[in-house]
Amino acid sequence: MNPTTSQTPQAPTAEGDHGEQPADGLDEAAIEAGGERAVREGSGPGADAGSGPDRDSGLDDGLDDDPDHDLEDGDSHRTPSGLGAASAAVVAAGLGVVGLTGAWTGRVVAERETLLGQMKTASGGSVAQQISEIYGDAWHSTALVNGLFALLALLVGVFALVRPAFGAPGDPQPGWVRAFATAGIALGVLGVLISVGMYFDLIVALPAASAAAG
């Protein structure tokens, strides 16, 4: 009697099924854990596009490109040219010279006063009246015009000399500008004093009528 051993047929097992199933499970778990960690750290695909170094650099660029900040820097490096003070100093010196020597406007005014005096005394008048109308009025008009030029020279010279105190105190004026401004002030003061003395007959008095008659 031949004993027959009964065997249940088994389905063929694919090669590598038993060895790869545990490994596949571990790989999938590692991928999921790595994805969650990447999202938390901000480096994965789900991270916010506005976060991280790019966002910080954008804020820095916005602060650096502030137009007001650039304008302030430009204004701080801008220095006044000093052209106004220099021009005023030269004008003051010129006006001071005119105040002492006289101008054509003073001569015109003096000639007008002389003509008016002659017209007033044409029909007759005393010697004192003729002296006052023809000579004295012309004299006083010339002194008045010259005094106005001298006073203007004084004011312009003072403005040119003290201009840096109101504009740029830390920026000193050139020496020639201060020299012209000082000269204008000195000539202006001298011209004003002479004009006042001539106008009120303090320096040279008008001729007296008795001297003219004699």
Stockholm file with secondary structure:
# STOCKHOLM 1.0

chainA/1-214         MNPTTSQTPQAPTAEGDHGEQPADGLDEAAIEAGGERAVREGSGPGADAGSGPDRDSGLDDGLDDDPDHDLEDGDSHRTPSGLGAASAAVVAAGLGVVGLTGAWTGRVVAERETLLGQMKTASGGSVAQQISEIYGDAWHSTALVNGLFALLALLVGVFALVRPAFGAPGDPQPGWVRAFATAGIALGVLGVLISVGMYFDLIVALPAASAAAG
#=GR chainA/1-214 SS CCCCCCCCCCCCCCTTHHHHHHHHHHHHHHHHHHHHHHHHHTCSTTSCTTCSHHHHHHHHHHHHTCHHHHHHHHHHTCCCCCHHHHHHHHHHHHHHHHHHHCCHHHHHHHHHHHHHHHHHTTTCCCHHHHIIIIIIHHHHHHHHHHHHHHHHHHHHHHHHHHHHHHSCTTSCCCHHHHHHHHHHHHHHHHHHHHHHHHHTTSSSCCCCHHHHHC
#=GC SS_cons         CCCCCCCCCCCCCCTTHHHHHHHHHHHHHHHHHHHHHHHHHTCSTTSCTTCSHHHHHHHHHHHHTCHHHHHHHHHHTCCCCCHHHHHHHHHHHHHHHHHHHCCHHHHHHHHHHHHHHHHHTTTCCCHHHHIIIIIIHHHHHHHHHHHHHHHHHHHHHHHHHHHHHHSCTTSCCCHHHHHHHHHHHHHHHHHHHHHHHHHTTSSSCCCCHHHHHC
//
